[in-house]
Amino acid sequence: MSNGTMQELREQLDSLNLELLDLINKRAEIVQQIGEIKGKQSTRRFDPVRERDMLNHIIRNNDGPFKNATVEHIFKEIFKASLEIQEDDQQKELLVSRKRKAEDTIIDIKGVKFGDGDNHFIFGPCAVESYEQVASVAEAIKSKGLKLLRGGAFKPRTSPYDFQGLGLEGLKILKRVADEYDLAVVSEIVNPADIEAAQEYIDVIQIGARNMQNFELLKTAGEANKPVILKRGLSATIAEFINAAEYIISRGNGNIILCERGIRTYETATRNTLDISAVPILKQETHLPVLVDVTHSTGRRDLLIPTAKAAIAVGADGVMAEVHPDPAVALSDAQQQMDLDMFNEFFNEVANYGLAVK
């Protein structure tokens, strides 16, 4: 074979490469159009039956020299890339997506601005048990110059025989204490029907891990005029977590704080496994503030300070932790709540760490 012939063949290859590139991109444009239609119809993007039909049609028309297995492998890669384009387009469409809004969302709760680059804290008992209990914790919170008080009035528990909370009476206690100490109330709502009444007593609606995919609750929270703290589900992927937030913002409420609180894995040394990498991923993928609940993620008092530091180090906008005046007699999660002495140690050490890493 002469050099001239070799050069001609190479030029033909170059030309064919560009033709293939053009055809692949034209195919991608059609795939995007199909993805838009599927999105409007809420149709699943991956259709294995359709993919197999396309592959069979291609193989029937294969005249070589590539073997059928090789052709199938090549086109499977093209199909995979096409599916990724559809998924990227879906993510681009999300209202919570960083692609949709480049700047950080800042959520102002009684002067505490989540997303402003500072470290913020939410403390309080796991469950509201009495006025005296909540007031004791509120006094400690106030002494640190903090503004946010959390407490559970409605408690979804694994066992139906465990303490389920004081309900509306618990919200009234939180409101009374918050007014006395000039604090904002954060409390979980588990039933969409309770949100309207709860808004009179709370400043922030919390949606817990077990309700992350309670879509009716998400929709109702999206119609409320209150900020929402949305916790990641026990076994939820980050994509599922982001889409749960989309349910809220799609109803008009963009004041959402995402809360990583650990996911269920095979590990038993901690209550859950804190997915610390979720923080920078959520910050990259969305424009929403990200909070880390170190109490429910670890379930261990001895791990609260180091995990809070880790949360701040990777860029979390805030940390949530539970405090009880006497954890030994707490009606829920006694083993993981801090007492007031440990609360002082926790806040001083973690707050100072936050200032040091800035």
Sequence and secondary structure as in RCSB ss.txt:
>XXXX:A:sequence
MSNGTMQELREQLDSLNLELLDLINKRAEIVQQIGEIKGKQSTRRFDPVRERDMLNHIIRNNDGPFKNATVEHIF
KEIFKASLEIQEDDQQKELLVSRKRKAEDTIIDIKGVKFGDGDNHFIFGPCAVESYEQVASVAEAIKSKGLKLLR
GGAFKPRTSPYDFQGLGLEGLKILKRVADEYDLAVVSEIVNPADIEAAQEYIDVIQIGARNMQNFELLKTAGEAN
KPVILKRGLSATIAEFINAAEYIISRGNGNIILCERGIRTYETATRNTLDISAVPILKQETHLPVLVDVTHSTGR
RDLLIPTAKAAIAVGADGVMAEVHPDPAVALSDAQQQMDLDMFNEFFNEVANYGLAVK
>XXXX:A:secstr
  HHHHHHHHHHHHHHHHHHHHHHHHHHHHHHHHHHHHHHHT  S  HHHHHHHHHHHHHT  SSS HHHHHHHH
HHHHHHHHHHHHHHHHHH TTBTTT  S   EEETTEEETSSS EEEEE SB   HHHHHHHHHHHHHTT  EEE
 BSS   SSTTS    THHHHHHHHHHHHHHT EEEEE   GGGHHHHTTT SEEEE GGGTT HHHHHHHHTSS
S EEEE  TT  HHHHHHHHHHHHTTT   EEEEE  B  S  SSSSB  TTHHHHHHHHBSS EEEEHHHHH  
GGGHHHHHHHHHHTT SEEEEEB S GGG SS GGG B HHHHHHHHHHHHHHHHHH 
